[in-house]
Amino acid sequence: MIDGVATPVASLADVLLLTRDAGGPRDGGNVVPLRRAGDRAALVAEVEASLVALPEASRRRWSRVGQSG
């Protein structure tokens, strides 16, 4: 909450997917430290649970990098 107002905040998995999906030349490198933050198994599980709602291109990008690093 901020000043008593419930404020949604992106999860680490959300930030990882947004960064990966941006697809810029530096974005791929930014994903590596994000994947290493916190509980890796929980992060991977959260991302993979979100994949069904994403476009095919996003799912392919995650499949290329999701398990590495």
mmCIF file of the N, C-alpha and C atoms, coordinates in Angstrom:
data_MODEL
# 
_entry.id   MODEL 
# 
loop_
_atom_site.group_PDB 
_atom_site.id 
_atom_site.type_symbol 
_atom_site.label_atom_id 
_atom_site.label_alt_id 
_atom_site.label_comp_id 
_atom_site.label_asym_id 
_atom_site.label_entity_id 
_atom_site.label_seq_id 
_atom_site.pdbx_PDB_ins_code 
_atom_site.Cartn_x 
_atom_site.Cartn_y 
_atom_site.Cartn_z 
_atom_site.occupancy 
_atom_site.B_iso_or_equiv 
_atom_site.pdbx_formal_charge 
_atom_site.auth_seq_id 
_atom_site.auth_comp_id 
_atom_site.auth_asym_id 
_atom_site.auth_atom_id 
_atom_site.pdbx_PDB_model_num 
ATOM 1   N N  . MET A 1 1  ? 0.831  -1.182  0.000   1.00 0.00 ? 1  MET A N  1 
ATOM 2   C CA . MET A 1 1  ? 0.000  0.000   0.000   1.00 0.00 ? 1  MET A CA 1 
ATOM 3   C C  . MET A 1 1  ? 0.881  1.252   0.000   1.00 0.00 ? 1  MET A C  1 
ATOM 4   N N  . ILE A 1 2  ? 0.409  2.230   -0.697  1.00 0.00 ? 2  ILE A N  1 
ATOM 5   C CA . ILE A 1 2  ? 1.062  3.527   -0.722  1.00 0.00 ? 2  ILE A CA 1 
ATOM 6   C C  . ILE A 1 2  ? 0.019  4.549   -0.283  1.00 0.00 ? 2  ILE A C  1 
ATOM 7   N N  . ASP A 1 3  ? 0.288  5.185   0.821   1.00 0.00 ? 3  ASP A N  1 
ATOM 8   C CA . ASP A 1 3  ? -0.665 6.152   1.386   1.00 0.00 ? 3  ASP A CA 1 
ATOM 9   C C  . ASP A 1 3  ? -2.059 5.565   1.499   1.00 0.00 ? 3  ASP A C  1 
ATOM 10  N N  . GLY A 1 4  ? -2.135 4.301   1.921   1.00 0.00 ? 4  GLY A N  1 
ATOM 11  C CA . GLY A 1 4  ? -3.419 3.642   2.131   1.00 0.00 ? 4  GLY A CA 1 
ATOM 12  C C  . GLY A 1 4  ? -4.101 3.136   0.874   1.00 0.00 ? 4  GLY A C  1 
ATOM 13  N N  . VAL A 1 5  ? -3.445 3.241   -0.254  1.00 0.00 ? 5  VAL A N  1 
ATOM 14  C CA . VAL A 1 5  ? -4.039 2.793   -1.512  1.00 0.00 ? 5  VAL A CA 1 
ATOM 15  C C  . VAL A 1 5  ? -3.331 1.520   -1.959  1.00 0.00 ? 5  VAL A C  1 
ATOM 16  N N  . ALA A 1 6  ? -4.124 0.470   -2.191  1.00 0.00 ? 6  ALA A N  1 
ATOM 17  C CA . ALA A 1 6  ? -3.548 -0.775  -2.708  1.00 0.00 ? 6  ALA A CA 1 
ATOM 18  C C  . ALA A 1 6  ? -2.958 -0.497  -4.089  1.00 0.00 ? 6  ALA A C  1 
ATOM 19  N N  . THR A 1 7  ? -1.690 -0.822  -4.234  1.00 0.00 ? 7  THR A N  1 
ATOM 20  C CA . THR A 1 7  ? -0.975 -0.528  -5.471  1.00 0.00 ? 7  THR A CA 1 
ATOM 21  C C  . THR A 1 7  ? -0.363 -1.798  -6.030  1.00 0.00 ? 7  THR A C  1 
ATOM 22  N N  . PRO A 1 8  ? -0.805 -2.231  -7.213  1.00 0.00 ? 8  PRO A N  1 
ATOM 23  C CA . PRO A 1 8  ? -0.214 -3.436  -7.791  1.00 0.00 ? 8  PRO A CA 1 
ATOM 24  C C  . PRO A 1 8  ? 1.251  -3.220  -8.153  1.00 0.00 ? 8  PRO A C  1 
ATOM 25  N N  . VAL A 1 9  ? 2.035  -4.242  -7.917  1.00 0.00 ? 9  VAL A N  1 
ATOM 26  C CA . VAL A 1 9  ? 3.457  -4.199  -8.223  1.00 0.00 ? 9  VAL A CA 1 
ATOM 27  C C  . VAL A 1 9  ? 3.797  -5.442  -9.028  1.00 0.00 ? 9  VAL A C  1 
ATOM 28  N N  . ALA A 1 10 ? 4.589  -5.264  -10.063 1.00 0.00 ? 10 ALA A N  1 
ATOM 29  C CA . ALA A 1 10 ? 4.987  -6.403  -10.898 1.00 0.00 ? 10 ALA A CA 1 
ATOM 30  C C  . ALA A 1 10 ? 5.851  -7.362  -10.091 1.00 0.00 ? 10 ALA A C  1 
ATOM 31  N N  . SER A 1 11 ? 5.599  -8.649  -10.252 1.00 0.00 ? 11 SER A N  1 
ATOM 32  C CA . SER A 1 11 ? 6.427  -9.663  -9.607  1.00 0.00 ? 11 SER A CA 1 
ATOM 33  C C  . SER A 1 11 ? 7.738  -9.801  -10.374 1.00 0.00 ? 11 SER A C  1 
ATOM 34  N N  . LEU A 1 12 ? 8.693  -10.487 -9.784  1.00 0.00 ? 12 LEU A N  1 
ATOM 35  C CA . LEU A 1 12 ? 9.956  -10.750 -10.474 1.00 0.00 ? 12 LEU A CA 1 
ATOM 36  C C  . LEU A 1 12 ? 9.700  -11.504 -11.780 1.00 0.00 ? 12 LEU A C  1 
ATOM 37  N N  . ALA A 1 13 ? 8.775  -12.465 -11.745 1.00 0.00 ? 13 ALA A N  1 
ATOM 38  C CA . ALA A 1 13 ? 8.446  -13.213 -12.970 1.00 0.00 ? 13 ALA A CA 1 
ATOM 39  C C  . ALA A 1 13 ? 7.883  -12.272 -14.039 1.00 0.00 ? 13 ALA A C  1 
ATOM 40  N N  . ASP A 1 14 ? 7.026  -11.327 -13.633 1.00 0.00 ? 14 ASP A N  1 
ATOM 41  C CA . ASP A 1 14 ? 6.472  -10.363 -14.594 1.00 0.00 ? 14 ASP A CA 1 
ATOM 42  C C  . ASP A 1 14 ? 7.577  -9.518  -15.214 1.00 0.00 ? 14 ASP A C  1 
ATOM 43  N N  . VAL A 1 15 ? 8.489  -9.033  -14.381 1.00 0.00 ? 15 VAL A N  1 
ATOM 44  C CA . VAL A 1 15 ? 9.586  -8.202  -14.882 1.00 0.00 ? 15 VAL A CA 1 
ATOM 45  C C  . VAL A 1 15 ? 10.468 -9.006  -15.833 1.00 0.00 ? 15 VAL A C  1 
ATOM 46  N N  . LEU A 1 16 ? 10.727 -10.255 -15.467 1.00 0.00 ? 16 LEU A N  1 
ATOM 47  C CA . LEU A 1 16 ? 11.545 -11.112 -16.324 1.00 0.00 ? 16 LEU A CA 1 
ATOM 48  C C  . LEU A 1 16 ? 10.884 -11.284 -17.692 1.00 0.00 ? 16 LEU A C  1 
ATOM 49  N N  . LEU A 1 17 ? 9.596  -11.599 -17.701 1.00 0.00 ? 17 LEU A N  1 
ATOM 50  C CA . LEU A 1 17 ? 8.901  -11.799 -18.973 1.00 0.00 ? 17 LEU A CA 1 
ATOM 51  C C  . LEU A 1 17 ? 8.824  -10.510 -19.783 1.00 0.00 ? 17 LEU A C  1 
ATOM 52  N N  . LEU A 1 18 ? 8.560  -9.388  -19.130 1.00 0.00 ? 18 LEU A N  1 
ATOM 53  C CA . LEU A 1 18 ? 8.509  -8.118  -19.851 1.00 0.00 ? 18 LEU A CA 1 
ATOM 54  C C  . LEU A 1 18 ? 9.859  -7.758  -20.451 1.00 0.00 ? 18 LEU A C  1 
ATOM 55  N N  . THR A 1 19 ? 10.909 -7.973  -19.672 1.00 0.00 ? 19 THR A N  1 
ATOM 56  C CA . THR A 1 19 ? 12.264 -7.670  -20.157 1.00 0.00 ? 19 THR A CA 1 
ATOM 57  C C  . THR A 1 19 ? 12.619 -8.571  -21.326 1.00 0.00 ? 19 THR A C  1 
ATOM 58  N N  . ARG A 1 20 ? 12.332 -9.844  -21.189 1.00 0.00 ? 20 ARG A N  1 
ATOM 59  C CA . ARG A 1 20 ? 12.651 -10.802 -22.251 1.00 0.00 ? 20 ARG A CA 1 
ATOM 60  C C  . ARG A 1 20 ? 11.851 -10.492 -23.504 1.00 0.00 ? 20 ARG A C  1 
ATOM 61  N N  . ASP A 1 21 ? 10.587 -10.132 -23.320 1.00 0.00 ? 21 ASP A N  1 
ATOM 62  C CA . ASP A 1 21 ? 9.727  -9.890  -24.466 1.00 0.00 ? 21 ASP A CA 1 
ATOM 63  C C  . ASP A 1 21 ? 10.063 -8.582  -25.177 1.00 0.00 ? 21 ASP A C  1 
ATOM 64  N N  . ALA A 1 22 ? 10.706 -7.645  -24.472 1.00 0.00 ? 22 ALA A N  1 
ATOM 65  C CA . ALA A 1 22 ? 11.084 -6.386  -25.112 1.00 0.00 ? 22 ALA A CA 1 
ATOM 66  C C  . ALA A 1 22 ? 12.011 -6.650  -26.290 1.00 0.00 ? 22 ALA A C  1 
ATOM 67  N N  . GLY A 1 23 ? 12.892 -7.628  -26.144 1.00 0.00 ? 23 GLY A N  1 
ATOM 68  C CA . GLY A 1 23 ? 13.698 -8.097  -27.261 1.00 0.00 ? 23 GLY A CA 1 
ATOM 69  C C  . GLY A 1 23 ? 14.780 -7.157  -27.755 1.00 0.00 ? 23 GLY A C  1 
ATOM 70  N N  . GLY A 1 24 ? 15.080 -6.111  -27.006 1.00 0.00 ? 24 GLY A N  1 
ATOM 71  C CA . GLY A 1 24 ? 16.152 -5.204  -27.424 1.00 0.00 ? 24 GLY A CA 1 
ATOM 72  C C  . GLY A 1 24 ? 17.515 -5.856  -27.254 1.00 0.00 ? 24 GLY A C  1 
ATOM 73  N N  . PRO A 1 25 ? 18.545 -5.261  -27.829 1.00 0.00 ? 25 PRO A N  1 
ATOM 74  C CA . PRO A 1 25 ? 19.875 -5.869  -27.777 1.00 0.00 ? 25 PRO A CA 1 
ATOM 75  C C  . PRO A 1 25 ? 20.414 -6.035  -26.352 1.00 0.00 ? 25 PRO A C  1 
ATOM 76  N N  . ARG A 1 26 ? 20.019 -5.180  -25.429 1.00 0.00 ? 26 ARG A N  1 
ATOM 77  C CA . ARG A 1 26 ? 20.508 -5.302  -24.056 1.00 0.00 ? 26 ARG A CA 1 
ATOM 78  C C  . ARG A 1 26 ? 19.559 -6.083  -23.169 1.00 0.00 ? 26 ARG A C  1 
ATOM 79  N N  . ASP A 1 27 ? 18.313 -6.256  -23.611 1.00 0.00 ? 27 ASP A N  1 
ATOM 80  C CA . ASP A 1 27 ? 17.314 -6.909  -22.774 1.00 0.00 ? 27 ASP A CA 1 
ATOM 81  C C  . ASP A 1 27 ? 17.654 -8.362  -22.469 1.00 0.00 ? 27 ASP A C  1 
ATOM 82  N N  . GLY A 1 28 ? 18.190 -9.085  -23.443 1.00 0.00 ? 28 GLY A N  1 
ATOM 83  C CA . GLY A 1 28 ? 18.558 -10.477 -23.209 1.00 0.00 ? 28 GLY A CA 1 
ATOM 84  C C  . GLY A 1 28 ? 19.574 -10.615 -22.091 1.00 0.00 ? 28 GLY A C  1 
ATOM 85  N N  . GLY A 1 29 ? 20.554 -9.733  -22.067 1.00 0.00 ? 29 GLY A N  1 
ATOM 86  C CA . GLY A 1 29 ? 21.552 -9.766  -21.005 1.00 0.00 ? 29 GLY A CA 1 
ATOM 87  C C  . GLY A 1 29 ? 20.988 -9.379  -19.657 1.00 0.00 ? 29 GLY A C  1 
ATOM 88  N N  . ASN A 1 30 ? 19.964 -8.546  -19.647 1.00 0.00 ? 30 ASN A N  1 
ATOM 89  C CA . ASN A 1 30 ? 19.335 -8.154  -18.398 1.00 0.00 ? 30 ASN A CA 1 
ATOM 90  C C  . ASN A 1 30 ? 18.547 -9.288  -17.759 1.00 0.00 ? 30 ASN A C  1 
ATOM 91  N N  . VAL A 1 31 ? 18.162 -10.269 -18.551 1.00 0.00 ? 31 VAL A N  1 
ATOM 92  C CA . VAL A 1 31 ? 17.381 -11.387 -18.043 1.00 0.00 ? 31 VAL A CA 1 
ATOM 93  C C  . VAL A 1 31 ? 18.234 -12.286 -17.134 1.00 0.00 ? 31 VAL A C  1 
ATOM 94  N N  . VAL A 1 32 ? 19.512 -12.410 -17.433 1.00 0.00 ? 32 VAL A N  1 
ATOM 95  C CA . VAL A 1 32 ? 20.377 -13.320 -16.677 1.00 0.00 ? 32 VAL A CA 1 
ATOM 96  C C  . VAL A 1 32 ? 20.365 -13.019 -15.177 1.00 0.00 ? 32 VAL A C  1 
ATOM 97  N N  . PRO A 1 33 ? 20.639 -11.787 -14.739 1.00 0.00 ? 33 PRO A N  1 
ATOM 98  C CA . PRO A 1 33 ? 20.605 -11.545 -13.292 1.00 0.00 ? 33 PRO A CA 1 
ATOM 99  C C  . PRO A 1 33 ? 19.208 -11.697 -12.700 1.00 0.00 ? 33 PRO A C  1 
ATOM 100 N N  . LEU A 1 34 ? 18.180 -11.406 -13.483 1.00 0.00 ? 34 LEU A N  1 
ATOM 101 C CA . LEU A 1 34 ? 16.818 -11.583 -12.977 1.00 0.00 ? 34 LEU A CA 1 
ATOM 102 C C  . LEU A 1 34 ? 16.531 -13.053 -12.699 1.00 0.00 ? 34 LEU A C  1 
ATOM 103 N N  . ARG A 1 35 ? 17.012 -13.925 -13.597 1.00 0.00 ? 35 ARG A N  1 
ATOM 104 C CA . ARG A 1 35 ? 16.775 -15.365 -13.406 1.00 0.00 ? 35 ARG A CA 1 
ATOM 105 C C  . ARG A 1 35 ? 17.501 -15.890 -12.178 1.00 0.00 ? 35 ARG A C  1 
ATOM 106 N N  . ARG A 1 36 ? 18.565 -15.218 -11.775 1.00 0.00 ? 36 ARG A N  1 
ATOM 107 C CA . ARG A 1 36 ? 19.365 -15.689 -10.641 1.00 0.00 ? 36 ARG A CA 1 
ATOM 108 C C  . ARG A 1 36 ? 18.882 -15.122 -9.310  1.00 0.00 ? 36 ARG A C  1 
ATOM 109 N N  . ALA A 1 37 ? 17.941 -14.219 -9.331  1.00 0.00 ? 37 ALA A N  1 
ATOM 110 C CA . ALA A 1 37 ? 17.455 -13.587 -8.104  1.00 0.00 ? 37 ALA A CA 1 
ATOM 111 C C  . ALA A 1 37 ? 16.445 -14.494 -7.396  1.00 0.00 ? 37 ALA A C  1 
ATOM 112 N N  . GLY A 1 38 ? 16.564 -14.574 -6.092  1.00 0.00 ? 38 GLY A N  1 
ATOM 113 C CA . GLY A 1 38 ? 15.578 -15.298 -5.301  1.00 0.00 ? 38 GLY A CA 1 
ATOM 114 C C  . GLY A 1 38 ? 15.587 -16.793 -5.532  1.00 0.00 ? 38 GLY A C  1 
ATOM 115 N N  . ASP A 1 39 ? 14.434 -17.388 -5.310  1.00 0.00 ? 39 ASP A N  1 
ATOM 116 C CA . ASP A 1 39 ? 14.241 -18.835 -5.427  1.00 0.00 ? 39 ASP A CA 1 
ATOM 117 C C  . ASP A 1 39 ? 14.045 -19.190 -6.897  1.00 0.00 ? 39 ASP A C  1 
ATOM 118 N N  . ARG A 1 40 ? 15.092 -19.716 -7.523  1.00 0.00 ? 40 ARG A N  1 
ATOM 119 C CA . ARG A 1 40 ? 15.076 -19.980 -8.966  1.00 0.00 ? 40 ARG A CA 1 
ATOM 120 C C  . ARG A 1 40 ? 13.961 -20.939 -9.371  1.00 0.00 ? 40 ARG A C  1 
ATOM 121 N N  . ALA A 1 41 ? 13.785 -22.009 -8.624  1.00 0.00 ? 41 ALA A N  1 
ATOM 122 C CA . ALA A 1 41 ? 12.750 -22.994 -8.978  1.00 0.00 ? 41 ALA A CA 1 
ATOM 123 C C  . ALA A 1 41 ? 11.359 -22.363 -8.926  1.00 0.00 ? 41 ALA A C  1 
ATOM 124 N N  . ALA A 1 42 ? 11.107 -21.560 -7.910  1.00 0.00 ? 42 ALA A N  1 
ATOM 125 C CA . ALA A 1 42 ? 9.806  -20.897 -7.790  1.00 0.00 ? 42 ALA A CA 1 
ATOM 126 C C  . ALA A 1 42 ? 9.612  -19.883 -8.914  1.00 0.00 ? 42 ALA A C  1 
ATOM 127 N N  . LEU A 1 43 ? 10.673 -19.165 -9.260  1.00 0.00 ? 43 LEU A N  1 
ATOM 128 C CA . LEU A 1 43 ? 10.594 -18.181 -10.342 1.00 0.00 ? 43 LEU A CA 1 
ATOM 129 C C  . LEU A 1 43 ? 10.278 -18.860 -11.671 1.00 0.00 ? 43 LEU A C  1 
ATOM 130 N N  . VAL A 1 44 ? 10.999 -19.923 -11.979 1.00 0.00 ? 44 VAL A N  1 
ATOM 131 C CA . VAL A 1 44 ? 10.761 -20.657 -13.230 1.00 0.00 ? 44 VAL A CA 1 
ATOM 132 C C  . VAL A 1 44 ? 9.335  -21.191 -13.257 1.00 0.00 ? 44 VAL A C  1 
ATOM 133 N N  . ALA A 1 45 ? 8.858  -21.734 -12.140 1.00 0.00 ? 45 ALA A N  1 
ATOM 134 C CA . ALA A 1 45 ? 7.492  -22.254 -12.078 1.00 0.00 ? 45 ALA A CA 1 
ATOM 135 C C  . ALA A 1 45 ? 6.469  -21.137 -12.306 1.00 0.00 ? 45 ALA A C  1 
ATOM 136 N N  . GLU A 1 46 ? 6.701  -19.977 -11.712 1.00 0.00 ? 46 GLU A N  1 
ATOM 137 C CA . GLU A 1 46 ? 5.770  -18.850 -11.886 1.00 0.00 ? 46 GLU A CA 1 
ATOM 138 C C  . GLU A 1 46 ? 5.753  -18.364 -13.331 1.00 0.00 ? 46 GLU A C  1 
ATOM 139 N N  . VAL A 1 47 ? 6.923  -18.267 -13.932 1.00 0.00 ? 47 VAL A N  1 
ATOM 140 C CA . VAL A 1 47 ? 6.988  -17.840 -15.332 1.00 0.00 ? 47 VAL A CA 1 
ATOM 141 C C  . VAL A 1 47 ? 6.286  -18.861 -16.218 1.00 0.00 ? 47 VAL A C  1 
ATOM 142 N N  . GLU A 1 48 ? 6.585  -20.114 -16.025 1.00 0.00 ? 48 GLU A N  1 
ATOM 143 C CA . GLU A 1 48 ? 5.994  -21.145 -16.888 1.00 0.00 ? 48 GLU A CA 1 
ATOM 144 C C  . GLU A 1 48 ? 4.485  -21.228 -16.717 1.00 0.00 ? 48 GLU A C  1 
ATOM 145 N N  . ALA A 1 49 ? 3.975  -20.939 -15.525 1.00 0.00 ? 49 ALA A N  1 
ATOM 146 C CA . ALA A 1 49 ? 2.527  -20.909 -15.322 1.00 0.00 ? 49 ALA A CA 1 
ATOM 147 C C  . ALA A 1 49 ? 1.882  -19.750 -16.082 1.00 0.00 ? 49 ALA A C  1 
ATOM 148 N N  . SER A 1 50 ? 2.642  -18.690 -16.305 1.00 0.00 ? 50 SER A N  1 
ATOM 149 C CA . SER A 1 50 ? 2.130  -17.512 -17.019 1.00 0.00 ? 50 SER A CA 1 
ATOM 150 C C  . SER A 1 50 ? 2.201  -17.659 -18.532 1.00 0.00 ? 50 SER A C  1 
ATOM 151 N N  . LEU A 1 51 ? 2.985  -18.590 -19.012 1.00 0.00 ? 51 LEU A N  1 
ATOM 152 C CA . LEU A 1 51 ? 3.233  -18.696 -20.454 1.00 0.00 ? 51 LEU A CA 1 
ATOM 153 C C  . LEU A 1 51 ? 1.983  -18.965 -21.268 1.00 0.00 ? 51 LEU A C  1 
ATOM 154 N N  . VAL A 1 52 ? 1.021  -19.670 -20.717 1.00 0.00 ? 52 VAL A N  1 
ATOM 155 C CA . VAL A 1 52 ? -0.172 -20.024 -21.494 1.00 0.00 ? 52 VAL A CA 1 
ATOM 156 C C  . VAL A 1 52 ? -0.933 -18.791 -21.964 1.00 0.00 ? 52 VAL A C  1 
ATOM 157 N N  . ALA A 1 53 ? -0.803 -17.684 -21.235 1.00 0.00 ? 53 ALA A N  1 
ATOM 158 C CA . ALA A 1 53 ? -1.522 -16.460 -21.592 1.00 0.00 ? 53 ALA A CA 1 
ATOM 159 C C  . ALA A 1 53 ? -0.733 -15.566 -22.549 1.00 0.00 ? 53 ALA A C  1 
ATOM 160 N N  . LEU A 1 54 ? 0.456  -15.973 -22.904 1.00 0.00 ? 54 LEU A N  1 
ATOM 161 C CA . LEU A 1 54 ? 1.326  -15.136 -23.729 1.00 0.00 ? 54 LEU A CA 1 
ATOM 162 C C  . LEU A 1 54 ? 1.309  -15.569 -25.189 1.00 0.00 ? 54 LEU A C  1 
ATOM 163 N N  . PRO A 1 55 ? 1.672  -14.655 -26.082 1.00 0.00 ? 55 PRO A N  1 
ATOM 164 C CA . PRO A 1 55 ? 1.759  -15.015 -27.505 1.00 0.00 ? 55 PRO A CA 1 
ATOM 165 C C  . PRO A 1 55 ? 2.817  -16.096 -27.736 1.00 0.00 ? 55 PRO A C  1 
ATOM 166 N N  . GLU A 1 56 ? 2.657  -16.811 -28.821 1.00 0.00 ? 56 GLU A N  1 
ATOM 167 C CA . GLU A 1 56 ? 3.587  -17.894 -29.172 1.00 0.00 ? 56 GLU A CA 1 
ATOM 168 C C  . GLU A 1 56 ? 5.035  -17.415 -29.219 1.00 0.00 ? 56 GLU A C  1 
ATOM 169 N N  . ALA A 1 57 ? 5.269  -16.247 -29.769 1.00 0.00 ? 57 ALA A N  1 
ATOM 170 C CA . ALA A 1 57 ? 6.641  -15.731 -29.863 1.00 0.00 ? 57 ALA A CA 1 
ATOM 171 C C  . ALA A 1 57 ? 7.259  -15.576 -28.475 1.00 0.00 ? 57 ALA A C  1 
ATOM 172 N N  . SER A 1 58 ? 6.481  -15.141 -27.516 1.00 0.00 ? 58 SER A N  1 
ATOM 173 C CA . SER A 1 58 ? 6.986  -14.999 -26.148 1.00 0.00 ? 58 SER A CA 1 
ATOM 174 C C  . SER A 1 58 ? 7.313  -16.356 -25.542 1.00 0.00 ? 58 SER A C  1 
ATOM 175 N N  . ARG A 1 59 ? 6.474  -17.324 -25.794 1.00 0.00 ? 59 ARG A N  1 
ATOM 176 C CA . ARG A 1 59 ? 6.736  -18.679 -25.274 1.00 0.00 ? 59 ARG A CA 1 
ATOM 177 C C  . ARG A 1 59 ? 8.005  -19.254 -25.879 1.00 0.00 ? 59 ARG A C  1 
ATOM 178 N N  . ARG A 1 60 ? 8.229  -19.007 -27.173 1.00 0.00 ? 60 ARG A N  1 
ATOM 179 C CA . ARG A 1 60 ? 9.453  -19.493 -27.819 1.00 0.00 ? 60 ARG A CA 1 
ATOM 180 C C  . ARG A 1 60 ? 10.685 -18.831 -27.220 1.00 0.00 ? 60 ARG A C  1 
ATOM 181 N N  . ARG A 1 61 ? 10.610 -17.509 -26.996 1.00 0.00 ? 61 ARG A N  1 
ATOM 182 C CA . ARG A 1 61 ? 11.756 -16.815 -26.405 1.00 0.00 ? 61 ARG A CA 1 
ATOM 183 C C  . ARG A 1 61 ? 12.084 -17.384 -25.031 1.00 0.00 ? 61 ARG A C  1 
ATOM 184 N N  . TRP A 1 62 ? 11.067 -17.636 -24.224 1.00 0.00 ? 62 TRP A N  1 
ATOM 185 C CA . TRP A 1 62 ? 11.326 -18.206 -22.902 1.00 0.00 ? 62 TRP A CA 1 
ATOM 186 C C  . TRP A 1 62 ? 11.920 -19.603 -23.033 1.00 0.00 ? 62 TRP A C  1 
ATOM 187 N N  . SER A 1 63 ? 11.432 -20.392 -23.968 1.00 0.00 ? 63 SER A N  1 
ATOM 188 C CA . SER A 1 63 ? 11.959 -21.762 -24.099 1.00 0.00 ? 63 SER A CA 1 
ATOM 189 C C  . SER A 1 63 ? 13.433 -21.754 -24.476 1.00 0.00 ? 63 SER A C  1 
ATOM 190 N N  . ARG A 1 64 ? 13.879 -20.702 -25.183 1.00 0.00 ? 64 ARG A N  1 
ATOM 191 C CA . ARG A 1 64 ? 15.297 -20.614 -25.551 1.00 0.00 ? 64 ARG A CA 1 
ATOM 192 C C  . ARG A 1 64 ? 16.171 -20.218 -24.366 1.00 0.00 ? 64 ARG A C  1 
ATOM 193 N N  . VAL A 1 65 ? 15.651 -19.426 -23.453 1.00 0.00 ? 65 VAL A N  1 
ATOM 194 C CA . VAL A 1 65 ? 16.499 -18.918 -22.363 1.00 0.00 ? 65 VAL A CA 1 
ATOM 195 C C  . VAL A 1 65 ? 16.035 -19.325 -20.973 1.00 0.00 ? 65 VAL A C  1 
ATOM 196 N N  . GLY A 1 66 ? 14.828 -19.819 -20.849 1.00 0.00 ? 66 GLY A N  1 
ATOM 197 C CA . GLY A 1 66 ? 14.237 -20.044 -19.543 1.00 0.00 ? 66 GLY A CA 1 
ATOM 198 C C  . GLY A 1 66 ? 14.982 -20.965 -18.619 1.00 0.00 ? 66 GLY A C  1 
ATOM 199 N N  . GLN A 1 67 ? 15.600 -21.974 -19.136 1.00 0.00 ? 67 GLN A N  1 
ATOM 200 C CA . GLN A 1 67 ? 16.261 -22.947 -18.275 1.00 0.00 ? 67 GLN A CA 1 
ATOM 201 C C  . GLN A 1 67 ? 17.754 -22.721 -18.163 1.00 0.00 ? 67 GLN A C  1 
ATOM 202 N N  . SER A 1 68 ? 18.304 -21.796 -18.943 1.00 0.00 ? 68 SER A N  1 
ATOM 203 C CA . SER A 1 68 ? 19.738 -21.549 -18.863 1.00 0.00 ? 68 SER A CA 1 
ATOM 204 C C  . SER A 1 68 ? 20.037 -20.467 -17.842 1.00 0.00 ? 68 SER A C  1 
ATOM 205 N N  . GLY A 1 69 ? 21.314 -20.340 -17.475 1.00 0.00 ? 69 GLY A N  1 
ATOM 206 C CA . GLY A 1 69 ? 21.728 -19.279 -16.582 1.00 0.00 ? 69 GLY A CA 1 
ATOM 207 C C  . GLY A 1 69 ? 21.458 -19.600 -15.216 1.00 0.00 ? 69 GLY A C  1 
# 
